[in-house]
Amino acid sequence: MTGTSLTSGLSSRPEANGIQKSVGEQLELPSLPDLLPMVDSYFQNYNCYTPLFDEPTFMRMLLDWYSSPSKRTVVSWAAINVVLAISFRILDDLSMEDPRLSSCARNVQSTMADLMTWQEDLLGIQVLLGLVVVFQGCPDPQLAIVLIGSAIRLVQRIQLPSKQALIGHPPAAASHTRRIFWIAYILDQDLALRAKAPCAQLDSETDIEIPEEDPEDGIGIFYSPKGNVRFNYFRTRVQLAFIQGKAHDILYSRRAQSLTQQQRLTNIARAKTMFYEWYKKIPSEFQQAETIRHLP
């Protein structure tokens, strides 16, 4: 079923039962012409720097939704909704109270049982991570914290933190899988530090290579407005996540709470130094948020 506008096609679904043949009768989306510009904007302006989805794979799934109703699933519907939600939240800077954004978020939340039990591919994890992104900037991060905990449990269940999980995968598939893991890691460390709570994924249980400095597909790379300065945002964001984890350990862990006042001051200075050293490595052209905001 297709709608005539973005709002009319984003109503919450009835109770899902995961049965494919009835999915088309239960779930709604805007018309494809209404949807495509937003999906294109998502991939051009967000996913190319935070590669949650593989664009060709997602576009095939999207076109199949409209051309082959028999291929529709609750999880693919949730994936399309989460892309719209990220577009509304991050690219359009809408508040969570906006009807378009809140409808998409509710739609995805209504599929939680399906996402947690999805085993065909990584789509369930990807949708959960996308929902974390949507709620990450809310004043109360509690829902995002609960969601990232669920996502990390799924990540660990299929052993994504281990390079062993990538054995036998083609290089492109292995690279995309690693990127999904690192997005989960980034979100986990960021929310843990904000909440002053332990992260769910420990560094000692992680042996995946960090994103390469010069990826062939250019994913994660910013260029300055003049095109003469290059900045690997995605790799740098992973490096920041490492530092956030270390900062939590020396400032907020149970062990840190037993330190003397002088030891705490020393640790605060250590944390400041770590963040400053990370910041210094960012090209000056990208050290101001305003620069990033005006990139194409």
VENUR-V380093 format. One line per field, one symbol per residue. phi: phi as a letter, one per 20 degrees, with the letter a starting at -180 (. if undefined). A space follows every 50 residues. Layout:
BEGIN
phi->???
END
This chain:
BEGIN
phi->.dddbfffedffffgedmegfdffeedcbffggfeggffffgffdcffdc ffceggffffffffgeecgfefcgfffffffffffffffeeeleffefgf ffffffgfffdgffffdfcfaefffffgffffgfefefgdegffffffff ffffgffdmffdfffefneggfffffffffgffffgffffffffelcffe deffdcceffgffcffemfndedfgemecdbefffffffffgfgfffffe dcfgfffeffgffffffffffgffffffffffggfdedgffffdff
END
